[in-house]
């Protein structure tokens, strides 16, 4: 039974106060999406108020989308509603922050999302809103819905639907110089899932090597599987192969085309040395081509896998090129690991909705993906040039430099300062600027990577950039 | 360059033979989905034939959907095409099995799918085609597409989008007597993925106990993570708790509401004993409610988790109730494991497309899911009654009995015979009847479960059933 203390309404009309109470209970999750509200008659009776008062309150909730009315069934909390208000669109709405909202304001505190807007958020790798080819994607989705009714009742193949794997194979041949049969391609709902599979294939009791600095999550995944991680330092040519000698590592995770986060590209000599080591050791190299689609100088770096696809596992995702909500990544397994998968892991069910797999297969197969990537590449190229120009014109450029490797979706900014990174970052946060220190991606290189910051540029408001660079420039001592 | 030996065409017209060659290369995967075909002019030139011949062949390929024509770009192998012909719809088409199709017929041999139709396939747990609420689902999908453009650019929360978890919480309260907060609900692309998470939470170096006989895949998953599986025998009340004493198991996987495969329900006494053991041992019980939606006698068995949700992890999936292509499962974690997840595993990205999560949230939240489950329950109830009646009237009932626990999507048939299961099954397969022996789900109970067969009934053609039962009845000695 929903009972509100209507005495507390102050000068507000009854219906408005009732509306506010229910709305806030919905926003706070006290009333969950899909839950049935009491009938209007019951509500009026329970509160001893007129039916028309409840009717007005309910009508307001319906107009604003908090509640849906269903014929002959009653009133329900709308499906979009939940207790997770800090992510809801209403957080932007200043008007809602009236005194009634204490509980909600409380839930803001201490959360990063608490800050409503950033002048410039260089920590966000979020894609621009208009980056996603929404019209084409929904067109294909609708077509798959129309044409593929059967597909709903099919259990998707363990390694992914054939159509998608074929389309990826064609793409890899064209775009990456990787000529592999679709049966070596494995699809999963994100690279993390594929890491799980790789660990099961390579052997879970092994030592794995990761780059330092590097993509921290990979180390977390490995350690969460009880593995020992060896953090191998990188220099300007990428992972230092000598540091792998005597390591007994059986799997090495690396990003040779555009090292994360430093941005360096591994030259062919280092690649060969790495492959020689791996072959001698019987180890696998896991090539994470996480932003391999985004090279801007027109000379695509051949993948490590294209040099030796029996030693290298190739890993890529559509999350960075399409949208983070599309949970589809893929890997190419060496023949030997593919066979081991078939022998030992093919009992696993498919892990990605067939519906989205068919949509993506059509998207790639009909050439939309390549066009989309080209379009985004051009967009990012211009975006980079513009940001670099604004940077050069700013006072920041006198005390900092931008590292540029003509690839990827972030820069590295090196700051000439004696200040502690932590303190400076905090000061910047207070002025609405968010940055990520490179040192936070390193285990052994805290000192080496001091005063370096990773700066994503995909979700920046250009109009704020000049101001942000000036603020930063004026706060470095 | 595509070159076919047109001399081999026999009495066929040139265009038809060319069409067949290309079509078969598409079906065999020689030409992959999305691949560009030579221009008509080039094709004619390479073969020294008239342009009109190629035009006719291409036109036929387009009409039949093997090839798509794209303005100013040329001709492409249609996205639905691939090398995985044995799953394609064309396999049903007898007409295609002409002499040109040797290679394809070859690929049939030895594959289970090689048999075109079964008189009765009791091994298939596939849902009936019209079981999936296609119209409603696509309606909601379209609405999500229209209303939720933003959602494409959001990274789904690690544990699932709030709307879906809220909707599941409401459902669990109503349908399962489980009153849990949405933040204890975790969504993943199938139960297998959730098993991965559970192992990381409970500790990967532990001993896990599974039911014998039981759901074999769970044991495979655990062993593939390097764990030691203890196979605990079940009796008519489910898992024998005494066999867990001195076991040191820290996780026990079980299906108390409808044991797989025997179908027995664990009574309250056994449940209490199991919970007592688990609490004393500091172990977790993993309740796999894999077909908990399908009890037919109107007395839903309360979940084990509703007795003690600090000791029990509850696991369920939408695959069995909705469609196997929808890869969404969920679990409810005890508070302690939820906290451990937040502390250690929240770095994981969301693993299910937000788009499908929102669709499912609406489907549940607006009451469609409950109605669908009710409809399916009624359908299966009738289906079961009908099958049991046909069985009773058949000669098979004189030499076999059907075990019935008023739940789930399969029966257990016990056959009075001296024949070996293997030999009899083979004989039945040759007559178009597929069965699964219960013994194949057991490690230590091969003898105990002899002459018992698991029989799924969800995808049976009723018209064939009478014949199938007679054939079986007449072949048991």
Interface residues (C-beta under 8 A of the other chain):
Chain A: X29 X32 X33 X34 X35 X68 X70 X73 X76 X77 X78 X79 X80 X81 X82 X83 X84 X87 X89 X126 X127 X129 X131 X132 X134 X137 X138 X141 X142 X145 X149 X150 X151 X152 X153 X154 X155 X156 X157 X162 X163 X165 X166 X167 X169 X170 X171 X182 X189 X190 X192 X193 X196 X200 X204 X205 X217 X220 X221 X224 X225 X226 X319 X323 X324 X325 X326 X327 X344 X345 X347 X348 X349 X350 X351 X352 X353 X354 X355 X356 X358 X361 X362 X364 X365 X366 X367
Chain B: X29 X32 X33 X34 X35 X68 X70 X73 X76 X77 X78 X79 X80 X81 X82 X83 X84 X87 X89 X126 X127 X129 X131 X132 X134 X137 X138 X141 X142 X145 X149 X150 X151 X152 X153 X154 X155 X156 X157 X162 X163 X165 X166 X167 X169 X170 X171 X182 X189 X190 X192 X193 X196 X200 X204 X205 X217 X220 X221 X224 X225 X226 X319 X323 X324 X325 X326 X327 X344 X345 X347 X348 X349 X350 X351 X352 X353 X354 X355 X356 X358 X361 X362 X364 X365 X366 X367
